[in-house]
């Protein structure tokens, strides 16, 4: 489960639909990331980390430090 994607999305005040629209994916894709059904592509991961100002490793739950 990519809990940090959901945490960052909620912290930014974005709905699933708003995040999906911002990075050009279907809302079900974002929901799948947040449930842990699958991981973002490398392109989407870069988009998410840029949008949220944190590391890809943090979004993937590989570190607790947002900026590692």
N, C-alpha and C positions, 0 to 999 in steps of 0.2 A: 504494500500500500504506500502510495506517495503522499503521506500525511502532510509533508511540507509544502506540496503544491496547494493543497486545500488551505493550509494555514496561511500561506502567502496570499492566495486569492481572497480569502475572507479579510485578512489584514488590510488589503488594498481596497476593500469595499466593493469588490467585483462579484457579480453573479457568475454562475457557470456560463451562461449565455454570453455575457459581456466579455469574459476571458476568451471564450471560443472565437467570438467575432474579432477580437483584437489580434489574435495570432493566426486566424484563418483556418480553424478546424471546426468540426461539428461539435456541438455541446456534448453529445454522447462520448466523444473522444476524451474530453476533459473529465467527465464522470468516470470513465474507465481508468484513467490515470489515478484519480482520487480513490477509487475502490481497490486499485492494485491489479486490475485485470491485465494491464500492459503498461509499458513505459513509453515516454515520449520519444519520437525520433530525435536524432542529434540536432536537426534543424529546429525542431520545436523546443528542445531543451535549451538551446542558445537563446531563442526568443523569450522563453520563460525567465531565464536567469537575467537577461538584459532588462526585461520589464520589471522584475521584482528587485533587481539590484543585489542579487545573491549568487552564490556559486551553484553550478550544476550538481556538484557533489552533495550540497545541502538539500537541494530539491529531491535528489534521489535517496536521501536518508543515509548517505555514506559518512556524513559528519554532522555534528550538532552545531558547528560554527558556520554561521551564514556566509562568511566571507573566505572560507578556506579554498 
